[in-house]
């Protein structure tokens, strides 16, 4: 990820513009790159929050190489749990910066982060990114399984182990049916490798900001702050179609389509191959925040 200049420039520019004299919180600091950008841009103070102790230590060691330790604090805690209650923030937070966005957009917890940070913000606090949203791209036909595999489609049949089936005629016959091996409807595909332009693009089917979150249901499993955001939308197709949920992150006038990432798995997108016309409802379903989970979205 730190090799992805495309992503890094987005955060660098935002912090360079706004961080001077401000208190910044870097949620999920990892290597400390975003906290480093904020300090270099003249932030008054930076909180770097990281759940993994090794990564938190890395952040600390990197930051102290170039900045006085009085200008930052590295907090090793689970931001989405009761551990947050024991953290004392000496300063209210003016800017929250976070890269807790994955291939499914919501699957690294940006909604969780925004929900938990509210009590610690200054009155005019901003977030980088300030908006996360989804478009829906529609191709007016299904794609056959062979083409989908050629563009990196992560379907069930692509995980078939032919040697384990012994009889190769059986393997060929099964693959020719163009059916998944389970009842799982959603798969993943590299949209940028598809040679055909979508027939329809529906923008901002869902869009959220720090001050405009989806309805949230709280659960005690596994954390008191573990949440189930109600994220859903409807769409209608007039025949068989291939549809893709395309995630975006934005700050002010700049928007990144996460499918365009150069060095990360963001280029894979949730997709559905739908055999018939109708009105469909799609619900976000990856509440355990699994990476590229097959239950990312549910279609009904």
C-alpha positions in Angstrom: 0.0 0.0 0.0 2.8 2.5 0.8 4.0 2.0 -2.8 0.7 3.3 -4.2 1.5 6.9 -5.0 -2.0 7.4 -6.4 -3.5 6.8 -3.0 -0.8 8.5 -1.1 -1.1 11.7 -3.1 -4.8 12.0 -2.2 -4.0 12.0 1.5 -0.8 14.1 1.2 -2.6 16.9 -0.7 -5.5 17.0 1.8 -3.3 17.1 4.9 -0.9 19.6 3.3 -3.9 21.9 2.7 -5.6 21.6 6.1 -3.3 20.1 8.8 -1.2 23.1 9.8 -1.9 24.1 13.4 -4.6 21.4 13.7 -4.9 18.3 15.9 -5.0 15.2 13.7 -6.0 11.7 14.5 -4.7 9.0 12.2 -7.0 5.9 12.6 -5.2 2.6 11.8 -1.8 4.2 11.4 0.1 1.0 10.2 3.5 2.3 9.0 2.6 5.8 10.2 2.6 7.4 6.7 -0.5 9.5 7.2 0.5 10.7 10.7 3.9 11.5 9.1 2.3 13.6 6.4 0.2 15.5 9.0 3.3 16.3 11.2 5.3 17.3 8.1 2.4 19.6 7.1 2.7 21.4 10.5 0.0 19.7 12.6 -0.1 21.0 16.2 -0.4 17.4 17.5 -1.1 14.0 16.0 -2.7 11.0 17.6 -1.8 7.8 15.8 -4.2 4.9 16.7 -3.1 1.4 15.9 -4.6 -1.9 17.2 -1.6 -4.1 16.4 1.3 -3.6 18.9 4.0 -4.3 16.3 2.5 -1.8 13.9 2.1 0.8 16.7 5.7 0.4 17.6 6.7 0.8 13.9 4.6 4.0 13.7 6.4 5.4 16.9 9.8 4.5 15.6 9.2 6.1 12.2 7.7 9.3 13.6 10.4 9.9 16.2 13.1 9.8 13.6 11.9 13.1 12.2 9.6 14.8 14.7 9.8 15.7 18.4 7.9 13.2 20.5 6.1 16.0 22.2 4.1 16.5 19.0 2.5 13.1 18.7 1.2 10.1 20.7 0.8 6.6 19.4 -2.1 4.8 21.0 -2.3 1.0 20.9 -6.0 0.3 21.3 -9.0 -1.2 19.6 -10.8 2.0 18.5 -14.1 0.2 18.0 -14.2 -1.4 21.5 -14.5 -0.3 25.1 -10.7 0.3 25.1 -11.5 3.7 23.6 -13.2 4.7 26.9 -9.8 4.6 28.7 -8.1 6.9 26.2 -7.7 10.5 27.2 -7.4 13.0 24.4 -5.8 16.1 25.7 -6.9 18.1 22.6 -10.2 17.9 20.7 -9.6 16.4 17.2 -9.8 18.8 14.3 -9.0 16.3 11.5 -9.6 12.6 11.3 -7.6 10.8 8.6 -8.0 7.2 7.9 -7.4 4.6 5.2 -9.8 2.1 6.7 -11.3 1.4 3.3 -11.1 -1.9 1.5 -12.2 -3.5 -1.8 -15.8 -3.5 -0.5 -15.5 0.2 0.6 -17.1 -0.4 4.0 -15.1 -3.5 4.8 -12.3 -2.0 6.9 -14.6 0.0 9.1 -14.7 3.6 8.0 -18.4 3.8 9.2 -17.3 2.3 12.6 -14.5 4.9 12.9 -16.8 7.8 12.1 -19.4 6.6 14.6 -16.9 6.1 17.5 -14.9 9.4 17.0 -17.9 11.7 17.4 -17.4 12.5 21.1 -13.8 13.6 20.6 -14.2 16.0 17.8 -13.9 19.8 17.7 -17.0 21.7 16.5 -15.7 22.2 13.0 -13.8 18.9 12.6 -13.3 17.4 9.1 -12.5 14.0 7.8 -10.1 12.7 5.1 -11.8 11.2 3.1 -14.9 13.3 3.8 -17.3 11.1 1.7 -17.5 7.4 0.8 -20.0 6.3 -1.8 -20.9 3.7 -4.3 -21.9 3.8 -7.9 -23.7 0.9 -9.8 -22.4 0.0 -13.2 -24.7 -2.2 -15.4 -23.8 -4.2 -18.5 -27.0 -5.3 -20.3 -26.1 -8.9 -20.5 -24.5 -11.7 -18.4 -20.9 -12.5 -19.0 -20.0 -16.2 -19.5 -17.8 -17.9 -16.9 -14.8 -18.2 -19.3 -14.7 -14.5 -20.0 -15.2 -13.7 -16.3 -12.3 -15.9 -15.3 -10.1 -14.1 -18.0 -10.6 -10.8 -16.2 -9.8 -12.2 -12.8 -13.4 -13.1 -11.8 -13.3 -14.7 -8.4 -16.1 -17.2 -8.8 -16.6 -20.6 -7.2 -15.6 -22.6 -10.3 -12.3 -20.8 -10.5 -11.5 -22.5 -7.2 -12.3 -25.9 -8.5 -9.3 -28.3 -8.2 -9.5 -30.5 -11.4 -7.0 -33.1 -10.0 -9.2 -33.6 -7.0 -12.2 -34.6 -9.3 -10.0 -37.2 -11.1 -12.2 -37.5 -14.2 -11.4 -34.5 -16.5 -14.5 -35.1 -18.6 -16.6 -34.4 -15.4 -14.6 -31.1 -14.9 -15.2 -30.0 -18.4 -18.9 -30.8 -18.2 -19.3 -29.0 -14.9 -17.6 -25.8 -16.1 -19.7 -25.8 -19.2 -22.8 -25.3 -17.1 -21.7 -21.7 -16.2 -23.0 -22.2 -12.6 -21.5 -21.4 -9.3 -20.8 -24.4 -7.1 -22.7 -22.9 -4.2 -25.7 -20.7 -3.9 -23.5 -17.7 -3.3 -24.6 -14.9 -5.7 -21.9 -12.3 -5.3 -18.4 -12.6 -6.6 -15.4 -10.3 -7.2 -14.0 -9.1 -10.6 -11.3 -6.8 -11.8 -13.6 -4.2 -13.5 -10.7 -2.4 -15.3 -9.9 -5.6 -17.2 -13.4 -5.7 -18.7 -13.1 -4.6 -22.4 -16.7 -3.4 -22.7 -18.0 -0.1 -21.3 -21.0 -0.4 -19.0 -24.4 0.5 -20.6 -25.6 2.4 -17.6 -23.8 4.1 -14.6 -25.9 5.1 -11.6 -23.9 7.4 -9.4 -24.0 7.6 -5.6 -26.5 4.9 -4.9 -25.3 5.2 -1.4 -23.1 8.1 0.0 -22.0 8.7 3.6 -20.1 11.3 5.5 -18.9 11.7 9.1 -22.1 13.7 9.8 -24.4 11.6 7.7 -24.1 8.0 8.6 -26.5 5.1 7.8 -28.8 3.8 10.5 -26.7 1.6 12.8 -27.7 -1.4 14.9 -25.3 -2.2 17.8 -24.3 -5.7 18.7 -22.4 -7.2 21.7 -20.7 -9.7 19.4 -17.8 -9.5 19.4 -17.5 -5.9 20.8 -19.9 -3.6 22.5 -19.2 -1.1 19.7 -19.4 -3.7 16.9 -22.0 -2.3 14.5 -24.3 -3.4 11.7 -24.8 -0.4 9.5 -28.0 -0.5 7.4 -26.6 0.1 3.9 -28.8 -0.8 1.0 -30.3 0.4 -2.3 -32.6 -0.8 -5.1 -32.1 -1.0 -8.9 -34.0 -2.4 -11.8 -32.9 -4.1 -15.0 -34.9 -5.0 -18.1 -33.1 -8.2 -18.9 -30.1 -10.4 -18.0 -27.3 -8.2 -16.7 -23.9 -8.0 -15.1 -23.7 -5.4 -12.4 -20.8 -4.1 -10.3 -20.8 -2.0 -7.1 -18.1 0.6 -7.6 -16.7 2.2 -4.4 -15.3 5.8 -4.2 -13.6 7.9 -1.6 -13.7 11.7 -1.9 -12.3 14.8 -0.2 -13.6 18.2 -1.3 -13.5 18.2 -5.1 -11.2 15.1 -5.5 -12.7 11.6 -5.9 -10.8 8.3 -6.2 -12.5 5.3 -7.7 -10.9 2.5 -5.6 -11.0 0.2 -8.6 -8.1 2.3 -10.1 -5.6 1.5 -7.3 -2.2 0.5 -8.6 -0.8 -1.5 -5.8 -3.7 -2.8 -3.8 -6.6 -5.3 -4.1 -9.0 -2.3 -4.3 -9.2 -3.1 -8.1 -11.5 -6.0 -7.4 -15.1 -5.1 -7.1 -18.3 -6.9 -5.9 -20.3 -8.1 -8.9 -23.5 -10.0 -9.7 -24.3 -11.9 -12.9 -28.1 -11.6 -12.9 -30.1 -14.0 -15.2 -33.4 -12.2 -15.5 -35.1 -8.8 -15.6 -36.6 -7.3 -12.4 -36.3 -5.0 -9.5 -33.6 -5.9 -7.1 -32.6 -4.9 -3.5 -29.0 -5.1 -2.4 -27.9 -5.0 1.2 -24.4 -4.7 2.7 -23.7 -7.8 4.7 -20.0 -8.0 5.7 -20.5 -7.1 9.3 -17.4 -9.1 10.4 -15.3 -6.9 8.0 -13.8 -9.9 6.2 -11.4 -9.2 3.4 -13.1 -9.7 0.0 -15.8 -11.7 1.7 -18.3 -13.5 -0.5 -21.1 -12.2 1.7 -20.1 -8.5 1.1 -23.5 -7.7 -0.4 -26.7 -9.8 -0.6 -29.1 -9.5 -3.5 -32.8 -10.1 -3.3 
